[in-house]
Amino acid sequence: MHLTSPHITPESAPFWEAANREQLLLRRCLDTGKPYFYPRDHSPFTGSAHTDWIVASGNATLYSFSYSGRNHETYCIAYVTLDEGPTMLSVVQCDEPRQLRIGQRLKVAFAPTPNGQKIPVFTLSP
């Protein structure tokens, strides 16, 4: 599967550094206690810079998905809802993508991009 290397900013750098260690981080608004995704310094809930990083469990539920095929390879682009609350766009890796169903349980994994940067992808939970 061909994965695209992310554009890394100073705000998102800790997220990508953690991904290289195979750890999923989320930003959390300290005013509301709510985690959010995509990582940025200011809370989308309050606009405050009163935020920190938390380690996510890596457990998620398949919210929505679509298939994409290229060169006899089919892969699944999906929105997954993390157990911590945020929904993120990702890829679900599985042997038979057409067996995916909304509501299935997923677990984070990390796949390298062409430049070596790892990104979070998801697989079916055992």
N, CA, C and O atoms as a MOPAC input file, in Angstrom:
PM7 MOZYME 1SCF
protein

 N      0.84300 1    -1.16100 1     0.00000 1
 C      0.00000 1     0.00000 1     0.00000 1
 C      0.89800 1     1.23600 1     0.00000 1
 O      1.87800 1     1.30300 1     0.74100 1
 N      0.55900 1     2.18900 1    -0.81800 1
 C      1.32400 1     3.43200 1    -0.88900 1
 C      0.69300 1     4.45900 1     0.04700 1
 O     -0.44200 1     4.88600 1    -0.16600 1
 N      1.42300 1     4.84700 1     1.07100 1
 C      0.94800 1     5.84400 1     2.02800 1
 C      1.70600 1     7.14400 1     1.80000 1
 O      2.89200 1     7.12100 1     1.47200 1
 N      1.04100 1     8.26500 1     1.97000 1
 C      1.65000 1     9.56900 1     1.76200 1
 C      2.31000 1    10.05500 1     3.04300 1
 O      1.76400 1     9.90200 1     4.13600 1
 N      3.48400 1    10.63900 1     2.89400 1
 C      4.19100 1    11.21800 1     4.03900 1
 C      3.44400 1    12.46400 1     4.51700 1
 O      3.00200 1    13.26400 1     3.69200 1
 N      3.29700 1    12.64300 1     5.81500 1
 C      2.55400 1    13.80200 1     6.33500 1
 C      3.37400 1    15.08300 1     6.26600 1
 O      4.60400 1    15.05700 1     6.21000 1
 N      2.66200 1    16.20100 1     6.27300 1
 C      3.30000 1    17.51100 1     6.41400 1
 C      3.40200 1    17.77400 1     7.91700 1
 O      2.38600 1    17.89600 1     8.60000 1
 N      4.61800 1    17.85900 1     8.42100 1
 C      4.83300 1    18.01000 1     9.86400 1
 C      5.09600 1    19.47400 1    10.19100 1
 O      5.97900 1    20.10600 1     9.61100 1
 N      4.31400 1    20.00400 1    11.13200 1
 C      4.46200 1    21.38300 1    11.59100 1
 C      5.01200 1    21.36800 1    13.01500 1
 O      5.00800 1    20.32100 1    13.66200 1
 N      5.48200 1    22.50800 1    13.51200 1
 C      5.91900 1    22.53700 1    14.91400 1
 C      4.81400 1    22.09900 1    15.88300 1
 O      5.09500 1    21.45300 1    16.89300 1
 N      3.56400 1    22.45000 1    15.57700 1
 C      2.44500 1    22.05300 1    16.44700 1
 C      2.23000 1    20.54600 1    16.47000 1
 O      1.92500 1    19.96900 1    17.51400 1
 N      2.39100 1    19.91200 1    15.30800 1
 C      2.09200 1    18.48100 1    15.21400 1
 C      3.32300 1    17.59400 1    15.40000 1
 O      3.18600 1    16.37200 1    15.46000 1
 N      4.51400 1    18.17200 1    15.49300 1
 C      5.74800 1    17.38000 1    15.59000 1
 C      5.72900 1    16.34700 1    16.72200 1
 O      6.15500 1    15.21500 1    16.49100 1
 N      5.25500 1    16.67800 1    17.94200 1
 C      5.22700 1    15.64300 1    18.99500 1
 C      4.34000 1    14.44500 1    18.62800 1
 O      4.64700 1    13.31200 1    19.00000 1
 N      3.25200 1    14.68800 1    17.90700 1
 C      2.36700 1    13.61400 1    17.45100 1
 C      3.13300 1    12.65500 1    16.54500 1
 O      3.06100 1    11.43800 1    16.71200 1
 N      3.87200 1    13.22000 1    15.57500 1
 C      4.59600 1    12.39900 1    14.61000 1
 C      5.80800 1    11.71700 1    15.24100 1
 O      6.14700 1    10.59200 1    14.87100 1
 N      6.45600 1    12.38000 1    16.17900 1
 C      7.56700 1    11.74700 1    16.90000 1
 C      7.05700 1    10.53600 1    17.68700 1
 O      7.70800 1     9.49200 1    17.71900 1
 N      5.89600 1    10.68300 1    18.31600 1
 C      5.29500 1     9.56500 1    19.05500 1
 C      4.89700 1     8.43800 1    18.09800 1
 O      5.05000 1     7.26300 1    18.43000 1
 N      4.38800 1     8.78800 1    16.91900 1
 C      4.01600 1     7.76100 1    15.93700 1
 C      5.23300 1     6.92000 1    15.55600 1
 O      5.11700 1     5.71100 1    15.35800 1
 N      6.39000 1     7.55600 1    15.45500 1
 C      7.61000 1     6.80000 1    15.14500 1
 C      7.97300 1     5.82900 1    16.26800 1
 O      8.67800 1     4.84700 1    16.03500 1
 N      7.49600 1     6.09900 1    17.48400 1
 C      7.68600 1     5.19200 1    18.62900 1
 C      6.48600 1     4.24100 1    18.77200 1
 O      6.38900 1     3.48500 1    19.73900 1
 N      5.58500 1     4.29700 1    17.79500 1
 C      4.35800 1     3.49500 1    17.77000 1
 C      3.46500 1     3.78100 1    18.96700 1
 O      2.98100 1     2.88000 1    19.65200 1
 N      3.27200 1     5.07200 1    19.18500 1
 C      2.40200 1     5.55700 1    20.26200 1
 C      1.46800 1     6.60300 1    19.65600 1
 O      1.91400 1     7.48600 1    18.92300 1
 N      0.18000 1     6.50400 1    19.96000 1
 C     -0.81300 1     7.44000 1    19.44700 1
 C     -1.08300 1     8.50600 1    20.49900 1
 O     -1.56000 1     8.20200 1    21.59200 1
 N     -0.77800 1     9.75400 1    20.16700 1
 C     -1.03000 1    10.88100 1    21.07000 1
 C     -2.23900 1    11.67200 1    20.60100 1
 O     -2.54200 1    11.73000 1    19.40900 1
 N     -2.91600 1    12.27400 1    21.54900 1
 C     -3.99600 1    13.21900 1    21.27400 1
 C     -3.73200 1    14.48100 1    22.06900 1
 O     -3.09900 1    14.43600 1    23.12300 1
 N     -4.21600 1    15.60800 1    21.56500 1
 C     -4.21700 1    16.83200 1    22.34600 1
 C     -5.48700 1    16.82000 1    23.18400 1
 O     -6.50700 1    16.25900 1    22.78500 1
 N     -5.40600 1    17.45400 1    24.36100 1
 C     -6.56300 1    17.54400 1    25.24600 1
 C     -6.72000 1    18.98000 1    25.69700 1
 O     -5.74700 1    19.63500 1    26.07000 1
 N     -7.94600 1    19.46400 1    25.66100 1
 C     -8.28000 1    20.78500 1    26.18400 1
 C     -8.36500 1    20.66000 1    27.70200 1
 O     -9.17000 1    19.88300 1    28.21400 1
 N     -7.55100 1    21.41000 1    28.41800 1
 C     -7.55400 1    21.33400 1    29.88100 1
 C     -8.73400 1    22.07900 1    30.49500 1
 O     -9.06400 1    21.85900 1    31.66100 1
 N     -9.37500 1    22.96200 1    29.72300 1
 C    -10.55200 1    23.67600 1    30.22900 1
 C    -11.79800 1    22.78900 1    30.22200 1
 O    -12.65300 1    22.89800 1    31.10000 1
 N    -11.89100 1    21.90200 1    29.21200 1
 C    -13.06900 1    21.03800 1    29.09800 1
 C    -12.75800 1    19.58600 1    29.44300 1
 O    -13.66900 1    18.81400 1    29.74200 1
 N    -11.47500 1    19.20500 1    29.40500 1
 C    -11.08100 1    17.82000 1    29.62600 1
 C    -11.24400 1    16.94400 1    28.39700 1
 O    -10.99500 1    15.74000 1    28.46100 1
 N    -11.66200 1    17.53300 1    27.26400 1
 C    -11.93400 1    16.74900 1    26.05600 1
 C    -10.69100 1    16.62200 1    25.17600 1
 O    -10.02200 1    17.61600 1    24.89500 1
 N    -10.38200 1    15.38500 1    24.73800 1
 C     -9.30900 1    15.21000 1    23.75500 1
 C     -9.82000 1    15.57200 1    22.36400 1
 O    -11.02200 1    15.52900 1    22.09800 1
 N     -8.89500 1    15.92600 1    21.49000 1
 C     -9.28200 1    16.26700 1    20.12300 1
 C     -8.20400 1    15.84400 1    19.13600 1
 O     -7.05600 1    15.59600 1    19.50600 1
 N     -8.60200 1    15.77000 1    17.87800 1
 C     -7.72800 1    15.44400 1    16.77000 1
 C     -8.15800 1    16.34500 1    15.63100 1
 O     -9.36000 1    16.50600 1    15.42000 1
 N     -7.32200 1    16.88900 1    14.95000 1
 C     -5.95000 1    16.91600 1    14.60700 1
 C     -5.18700 1    17.74900 1    15.63800 1
 O     -5.69100 1    18.76600 1    16.11400 1
 N     -3.95600 1    17.31100 1    15.98400 1
 C     -3.21600 1    18.01400 1    17.03500 1
 C     -2.85800 1    19.44600 1    16.65300 1
 O     -2.22400 1    19.70000 1    15.62900 1
 N     -3.27600 1    20.35700 1    17.49600 1
 C     -2.93700 1    21.77700 1    17.34100 1
 C     -2.88500 1    22.37600 1    18.72800 1
 O     -3.46200 1    21.83700 1    19.67200 1
 N     -2.19100 1    23.49300 1    18.84700 1
 C     -1.93800 1    24.08500 1    20.16100 1
 C     -3.18200 1    24.65800 1    20.83200 1
 O     -3.27300 1    24.67200 1    22.05900 1
 N     -4.13900 1    25.13100 1    20.03700 1
 C     -5.32800 1    25.77700 1    20.61100 1
 C     -6.52600 1    24.84600 1    20.54400 1
 O     -6.76000 1    24.18500 1    19.53200 1
 N     -7.27300 1    24.80300 1    21.62600 1
 C     -8.44600 1    23.94500 1    21.72300 1
 C     -9.51500 1    24.35500 1    20.71100 1
 O     -9.82600 1    25.54000 1    20.58700 1
 N    -10.08300 1    23.37800 1    19.98100 1
 C    -11.19400 1    23.69900 1    19.09300 1
 C    -12.49000 1    23.96300 1    19.86600 1
 O    -13.46600 1    24.45300 1    19.29900 1
 N    -12.49400 1    23.63900 1    21.15300 1
 C    -13.68000 1    23.83000 1    21.98500 1
 C    -13.74800 1    25.22200 1    22.59000 1
 O    -14.82400 1    25.81000 1    22.69700 1
 N    -12.58300 1    25.74900 1    22.99000 1
 C    -12.57400 1    27.03800 1    23.70200 1
 C    -11.66600 1    28.08400 1    23.05900 1
 O    -11.76200 1    29.26900 1    23.38000 1
 N    -10.78200 1    27.65400 1    22.15000 1
 C     -9.80500 1    28.57200 1    21.56900 1
 C     -8.60800 1    28.81000 1    22.48000 1
 O     -7.68500 1    29.53700 1    22.11400 1
 N     -8.61800 1    28.21100 1    23.64500 1
 C     -7.56300 1    28.39000 1    24.64100 1
 C     -6.32000 1    27.58800 1    24.27200 1
 O     -6.40600 1    26.54300 1    23.62700 1
 N     -5.16300 1    28.09500 1    24.69200 1
 C     -3.91000 1    27.36300 1    24.53000 1
 C     -3.64000 1    26.48800 1    25.75400 1
 O     -2.55100 1    25.93000 1    25.88500 1
 N     -4.61400 1    26.36500 1    26.64200 1
 C     -4.49600 1    25.56400 1    27.85700 1
 C     -4.75500 1    24.09800 1    27.48500 1
 O     -5.83700 1    23.56600 1    27.73200 1
 N     -3.73400 1    23.45100 1    26.88200 1
 C     -3.85400 1    22.08800 1    26.37300 1
 C     -2.64900 1    21.26400 1    26.79000 1
 O     -1.62300 1    21.80600 1    27.20200 1
 N     -2.78100 1    19.95100 1    26.67900 1
 C     -1.64500 1    19.06400 1    26.89500 1
 C     -1.79300 1    17.85000 1    25.98700 1
 O     -2.76300 1    17.73900 1    25.23700 1
 N     -0.82400 1    16.94300 1    26.05900 1
 C     -0.83700 1    15.70800 1    25.28900 1
 C     -1.25700 1    14.55400 1    26.18900 1
 O     -0.89000 1    14.50600 1    27.36300 1
 N     -2.03400 1    13.61900 1    25.62800 1
 C     -2.34700 1    12.37900 1    26.33100 1
 C     -2.04800 1    11.20100 1    25.39500 1
 O     -2.07500 1    11.34100 1    24.17300 1
 N     -1.76800 1    10.05900 1    25.98400 1
 C     -1.55900 1     8.84400 1    25.21100 1
 C     -2.91400 1     8.17000 1    25.02500 1
 O     -3.60600 1     7.86800 1    25.99800 1
 N     -3.28400 1     7.93900 1    23.77700 1
 C     -4.55700 1     7.27600 1    23.47400 1
 C     -4.40000 1     5.76600 1    23.59700 1
 O     -3.29800 1     5.23200 1    23.47300 1
 N     -5.50500 1     5.09500 1    23.83900 1
 C     -5.49200 1     3.63300 1    23.97700 1
 C     -5.19100 1     2.94600 1    22.65300 1
 O     -4.65900 1     1.83700 1    22.62900 1
 N     -5.53100 1     3.60100 1    21.56100 1
 C     -5.36500 1     2.98400 1    20.24800 1
 C     -6.55600 1     2.15100 1    19.82500 1
 O     -6.55800 1     1.57100 1    18.73900 1
 N     -7.57300 1     2.08600 1    20.67800 1
 C     -8.79800 1     1.34600 1    20.35800 1
 C     -9.79400 1     2.28600 1    19.69900 1
 O     -9.91500 1     3.45200 1    20.07400 1
 N    -10.51600 1     1.74800 1    18.69500 1
 C    -11.43900 1     2.58800 1    17.94000 1
 C    -12.57800 1     1.75900 1    17.37900 1
 O    -12.56200 1     0.52900 1    17.42400 1
 N    -13.57600 1     2.46900 1    16.84600 1
 C    -14.71600 1     1.85500 1    16.17800 1
 C    -14.78800 1     2.40900 1    14.76500 1
 O    -14.60500 1     3.60800 1    14.55700 1
 N    -15.05300 1     1.54900 1    13.79700 1
 C    -15.19000 1     1.97600 1    12.40500 1
 C    -16.46600 1     2.79000 1    12.26300 1
 O    -17.56500 1     2.28400 1    12.48900 1
 N    -16.31300 1     4.05900 1    11.88400 1
 C    -17.44300 1     4.98000 1    11.77500 1
 C    -17.99800 1     5.02400 1    10.35300 1
 O    -19.20800 1     4.95200 1    10.14200 1
 N    -17.08700 1     5.14300 1     9.37700 1
 C    -17.46700 1     5.23700 1     7.97700 1
 C    -16.25700 1     4.86000 1     7.13600 1
 O    -15.11900 1     5.03400 1     7.57200 1
 N    -16.49200 1     4.34300 1     5.93100 1
 C    -15.34800 1     3.95400 1     5.11200 1
 C    -15.70500 1     3.93500 1     3.63000 1
 O    -16.87500 1     3.92800 1     3.24800 1
 N    -14.65700 1     3.92600 1     2.81100 1
 C    -14.79800 1     3.83100 1     1.36500 1
 C    -13.60600 1     3.04900 1     0.82800 1
 O    -12.52100 1     3.08300 1     1.40900 1
 N    -13.80900 1     2.35100 1    -0.27700 1
 C    -12.72800 1     1.59200 1    -0.89100 1
 C    -12.06800 1     2.43000 1    -1.96600 1
 O    -12.69900 1     3.27000 1    -2.60700 1
 N    -10.80100 1     2.18400 1    -2.14300 1
 C    -10.05300 1     2.79600 1    -3.22900 1
 C     -9.15700 1     1.71900 1    -3.80300 1
 O     -8.54500 1     0.95600 1    -3.05600 1
 N     -9.07700 1     1.65200 1    -5.09600 1
 C     -8.23600 1     0.64300 1    -5.71000 1
 C     -7.28100 1     1.24800 1    -6.70500 1
 O     -7.61500 1     2.18600 1    -7.43000 1
 N     -6.07500 1     0.69000 1    -6.72800 1
 C     -5.06000 1     1.17300 1    -7.65500 1
 C     -4.10400 1     0.02000 1    -7.92100 1
 O     -3.62400 1    -0.62500 1    -6.98900 1
 N     -3.83000 1    -0.23700 1    -9.19100 1
 C     -2.87300 1    -1.28300 1    -9.56900 1
 C     -3.18400 1    -2.61800 1    -8.89200 1
 O     -2.29600 1    -3.24100 1    -8.30900 1
 N     -4.42100 1    -3.05000 1    -8.96700 1
 C     -4.86000 1    -4.33800 1    -8.40800 1
 C     -4.73800 1    -4.39600 1    -6.88700 1
 O     -4.70500 1    -5.48400 1    -6.31200 1
 N     -4.67200 1    -3.26200 1    -6.24600 1
 C     -4.60100 1    -3.22000 1    -4.78300 1
 C     -5.81000 1    -2.42500 1    -4.28800 1
 O     -6.05500 1    -1.30500 1    -4.73400 1
 N     -6.55700 1    -3.01900 1    -3.36400 1
 C     -7.70700 1    -2.34200 1    -2.78200 1
 C     -7.37200 1    -1.98900 1    -1.34800 1
 O     -6.84600 1    -2.81000 1    -0.59700 1
 N     -7.68400 1    -0.75000 1    -0.97600 1
 C     -7.49200 1    -0.36900 1     0.41700 1
 C     -8.68200 1     0.45700 1     0.86700 1
 O     -9.48400 1     0.92500 1     0.05800 1
 N     -8.77500 1     0.62100 1     2.14900 1
 C     -9.94500 1     1.24200 1     2.75100 1
 C     -9.55200 1     2.53900 1     3.45200 1
 O     -8.72700 1     2.53700 1     4.36500 1
 N    -10.14000 1     3.62600 1     3.02200 1
 C     -9.99600 1     4.92000 1     3.68900 1
 C    -11.19100 1     5.02300 1     4.63500 1
 O    -12.32700 1     4.76800 1     4.23500 1
 N    -10.93400 1     5.39700 1     5.89300 1
 C    -12.01400 1     5.33900 1     6.87800 1
 C    -11.94300 1     6.46300 1     7.89700 1
 O    -10.87800 1     7.00800 1     8.18900 1
 N    -13.10100 1     6.78700 1     8.42000 1
 C    -13.18700 1     7.58100 1     9.63600 1
 C    -13.33100 1     6.58900 1    10.77200 1
 O    -14.19700 1     5.71500 1    10.73900 1
 N    -12.48400 1     6.72600 1    11.77100 1
 C    -12.55300 1     5.86600 1    12.94300 1
 C    -12.76800 1     6.74900 1    14.16600 1
 O    -12.17500 1     7.82100 1    14.28200 1
 N    -13.61100 1     6.29500 1    15.06700 1
 C    -13.86200 1     7.02900 1    16.30000 1
 C    -13.06900 1     6.36700 1    17.41000 1
 O    -13.30700 1     5.21300 1    17.76500 1
 N    -12.12700 1     7.11500 1    17.94700 1
 C    -11.28300 1     6.60900 1    19.02400 1
 C    -12.10500 1     6.46300 1    20.29900 1
 O    -13.07200 1     7.19700 1    20.50500 1
 N    -11.72800 1     5.52600 1    21.14800 1
 C    -12.43900 1     5.33200 1    22.41400 1
 C    -12.41200 1     6.59900 1    23.26300 1
 O    -13.29200 1     6.79500 1    24.10200 1
 N    -11.41900 1     7.45900 1    23.06000 1
 C    -11.32200 1     8.71300 1    23.81800 1
 C    -12.28000 1     9.78100 1    23.30600 1
 O    -12.44400 1    10.81800 1    23.94900 1
 N    -12.92800 1     9.54300 1    22.13700 1
 C    -13.92400 1    10.48200 1    21.63700 1
 C    -13.69100 1    11.04200 1    20.24800 1
 O    -14.62700 1    11.05300 1    19.44800 1
 N    -12.48500 1    11.51300 1    19.91300 1
 C    -12.29400 1    12.11500 1    18.59300 1
 C    -12.44700 1    11.10900 1    17.44900 1
 O    -12.19600 1     9.91500 1    17.61100 1
 N    -12.86100 1    11.61600 1    16.30400 1
 C    -12.92000 1    10.83500 1    15.07700 1
 C    -11.79100 1    11.31000 1    14.18100 1
 O    -11.56400 1    12.51100 1    14.03400 1
 N    -11.08100 1    10.35500 1    13.58000 1
 C     -9.96400 1    10.71800 1    12.71000 1
 C    -10.04400 1     9.96000 1    11.39200 1
 O    -10.57900 1     8.85300 1    11.32500 1
 N     -9.50300 1    10.57500 1    10.35000 1
 C     -9.40900 1     9.94800 1     9.04000 1
 C     -8.15100 1     9.09400 1     9.02000 1
 O     -7.08800 1     9.54600 1     9.44400 1
 N     -8.26200 1     7.86600 1     8.53200 1
 C     -7.11700 1     6.97100 1     8.50900 1
 C     -7.32500 1     5.92500 1     7.42900 1
 O     -8.21100 1     6.05300 1     6.58300 1
 N     -6.51300 1     4.90600 1     7.46700 1
 C     -6.60400 1     3.75200 1     6.58300 1
 C     -6.83400 1     2.53200 1     7.46000 1
 O     -6.23700 1     2.40800 1     8.53000 1
 N     -7.70200 1     1.62800 1     7.00700 1
 C     -7.88200 1     0.35200 1     7.69900 1
 C     -7.19700 1    -0.70200 1     6.83800 1
 O     -7.52100 1    -0.87400 1     5.66300 1
 N     -6.24900 1    -1.39800 1     7.44300 1
 C     -5.54200 1    -2.46600 1     6.74400 1
 C     -6.16500 1    -3.79500 1     7.13600 1
 O     -6.26300 1    -4.11800 1     8.32000 1
 N     -6.58600 1    -4.56400 1     6.14200 1
 C     -7.09800 1    -5.90000 1     6.40000 1
 C     -6.96600 1    -6.71500 1     5.12300 1
 O     -6.84400 1    -6.16500 1     4.02900 1
 N     -6.99000 1    -8.03300 1     5.28000 1
 C     -6.81600 1    -8.92000 1     4.12900 1
 C     -7.98200 1    -8.84200 1     3.15500 1
 O     -7.78800 1    -8.95500 1     1.94500 1
 N     -9.17100 1    -8.65200 1     3.66200 1
 C    -10.36100 1    -8.60200 1     2.81300 1
 C    -11.19400 1    -7.36500 1     3.16400 1
 O    -12.12400 1    -7.45200 1     3.96500 1
 N    -10.86000 1    -6.20400 1     2.56100 1
 C    -11.55100 1    -4.95800 1     2.91500 1
 C    -13.06200 1    -5.00200 1     2.73700 1
 O    -13.78200 1    -4.27900 1     3.42600 1
 N    -13.55400 1    -5.83300 1     1.83000 1
 C    -15.00100 1    -5.87000 1     1.58000 1
 C    -15.77600 1    -6.53300 1     2.71400 1
 O    -17.00600 1    -6.54800 1     2.69000 1
 N    -15.08200 1    -7.07600 1     3.69600 1
 C    -15.75700 1    -7.66000 1     4.85600 1
 C    -15.90300 1    -6.65400 1     6.00100 1
 O    -16.44600 1    -6.98500 1     7.05500 1
 N    -15.42200 1    -5.43700 1     5.79400 1
 C    -15.54400 1    -4.41900 1     6.84300 1
 C    -16.99900 1    -4.01100 1     7.02800 1
 O    -17.77400 1    -3.96500 1     6.07300 1
 N    -17.35500 1    -3.71600 1     8.27400 1
 C    -18.70800 1    -3.28200 1     8.61900 1
 C    -18.62400 1    -2.12300 1     9.60400 1
 O    -17.78100 1    -2.11400 1    10.50100 1
 N    -19.50000 1    -1.15500 1     9.42600 1
 C    -19.58300 1    -0.03400 1    10.36400 1
 C    -19.81800 1    -0.60800 1    11.75800 1
 O    -20.61800 1    -1.52700 1    11.93300 1
 N    -19.12000 1    -0.06200 1    12.74100 1
 C    -19.25900 1    -0.51300 1    14.11600 1
 C    -18.22500 1    -1.53900 1    14.53000 1
 O    -18.13100 1    -1.87200 1    15.71100 1
 N    -17.43700 1    -2.05300 1    13.57900 1
 C    -16.40200 1    -3.02300 1    13.94400 1
 C    -15.34600 1    -2.36300 1    14.81300 1
 O    -15.06200 1    -1.17200 1    14.67900 1
 N    -14.77500 1    -3.15300 1    15.70100 1
 C    -13.72400 1    -2.67900 1    16.59000 1
 C    -12.38000 1    -2.73800 1    15.87100 1
 O    -12.08500 1    -3.68500 1    15.14200 1
 N    -11.58100 1    -1.70900 1    16.09200 1
 C    -10.28400 1    -1.57400 1    15.45400 1
 C     -9.20600 1    -1.29100 1    16.48600 1
 O     -9.48900 1    -0.88500 1    17.61300 1
 N     -7.97000 1    -1.51200 1    16.07800 1
 C     -6.80300 1    -1.24100 1    16.92100 1
 C     -5.77700 1    -0.52000 1    16.05600 1
 O     -5.59400 1    -0.85300 1    14.88500 1
 N     -5.11100 1     0.46900 1    16.64100 1
 C     -4.10600 1     1.21700 1    15.89400 1
 C     -2.87500 1     0.35700 1    15.62900 1
 O     -2.49900 1    -0.49200 1    16.43600 1
 N     -2.26600 1     0.60000 1    14.48600 1
 C     -0.96400 1     0.04400 1    14.11400 1
 C     -0.22600 1     1.21800 1    13.46100 1
 O     -0.80900 1     2.28300 1    13.26200 1
 N      1.02300 1     1.02900 1    13.13600 1
 C      1.78900 1     2.12700 1    12.54200 1
 C      2.50500 1     1.62000 1    11.30500 1
 O      3.17900 1     0.59100 1    11.34000 1
 N      2.35200 1     2.35600 1    10.20300 1
 C      2.94100 1     1.95700 1     8.92400 1
 C      3.88500 1     3.04800 1     8.44000 1
 O      3.59400 1     4.23400 1     8.58900 1
 N      5.02000 1     2.65000 1     7.85800 1
 C      5.96900 1     3.64500 1     7.36200 1
 C      5.51900 1     4.25100 1     6.03300 1
 O      4.89800 1     3.58000 1     5.20800 1
 N      5.83700 1     5.51100 1     5.84300 1
 C      5.61100 1     6.20500 1     4.57800 1
 C      6.92800 1     6.18900 1     3.79600 1
 O      7.94200 1     5.73800 1     4.32900 1
 N      6.94000 1     6.66300 1     2.56100 1
 C      8.16900 1     6.61500 1     1.76100 1
 C      9.38500 1     7.28700 1     2.41100 1
 O     10.51700 1     6.86600 1     2.17600 1
 N      9.16300 1     8.32900 1     3.22700 1
 C     10.31200 1     8.99300 1     3.86600 1
 C     10.67500 1     8.36900 1     5.21400 1
 O     11.56300 1     8.86400 1     5.90700 1
 N      9.98000 1     7.26600 1     5.59400 1
 C     10.28100 1     6.58500 1     6.84700 1
 C      9.41400 1     7.00600 1     8.01900 1
 O      9.38700 1     6.32300 1     9.04300 1
 N      8.69900 1     8.12900 1     7.88600 1
 C      7.80100 1     8.58300 1     8.95500 1
 C      6.66800 1     7.58300 1     9.10200 1
 O      6.02500 1     7.23200 1     8.11300 1
 N      6.41200 1     7.11800 1    10.31700 1
 C      5.29400 1     6.21700 1    10.57100 1
 C      4.02200 1     7.03100 1    10.75800 1
 O      4.03600 1     8.13700 1    11.29900 1
 N      2.91500 1     6.44300 1    10.28800 1
 C      1.60400 1     7.06400 1    10.46400 1
 C      0.65400 1     6.04200 1    11.08800 1
 O      0.81500 1     4.83800 1    10.89200 1
 N     -0.34300 1     6.53300 1    11.84600 1
 C     -1.30700 1     5.59200 1    12.41200 1
 C     -2.24700 1     5.05400 1    11.32900 1
 O     -2.79600 1     5.81100 1    10.52800 1
 N     -2.41500 1     3.76000 1    11.32700 1
 C     -3.39800 1     3.06600 1    10.49400 1
 C     -4.14800 1     2.14400 1    11.45500 1
 O     -3.75900 1     2.01100 1    12.61500 1
 N     -5.19000 1     1.52400 1    10.99500 1
 C     -5.97000 1     0.66900 1    11.88200 1
 C     -6.14500 1    -0.72100 1    11.29000 1
 O     -6.16900 1    -0.90100 1    10.07200 1
 N     -6.26400 1    -1.69200 1    12.17700 1
 C     -6.50800 1    -3.08600 1    11.80100 1
 C     -7.70400 1    -3.58400 1    12.60900 1
 O     -8.09400 1    -2.96100 1    13.59700 1
 N     -8.27400 1    -4.68800 1    12.19500 1
 C     -9.38600 1    -5.26900 1    12.94200 1
 C     -8.87700 1    -5.76100 1    14.29100 1
 O     -7.80800 1    -6.36700 1    14.37400 1
 N     -9.64500 1    -5.50000 1    15.34700 1
 C     -9.27900 1    -5.99000 1    16.68000 1
 C     -9.45900 1    -7.49100 1    16.73000 1
 O    -10.38600 1    -8.03600 1    16.13100 1
 N     -8.56900 1    -8.15800 1    17.44800 1
 C     -8.71900 1    -9.62900 1    17.56100 1
 C     -9.93800 1   -10.00500 1    18.37700 1
 O    -10.21100 1   -11.18900 1    18.56900 1

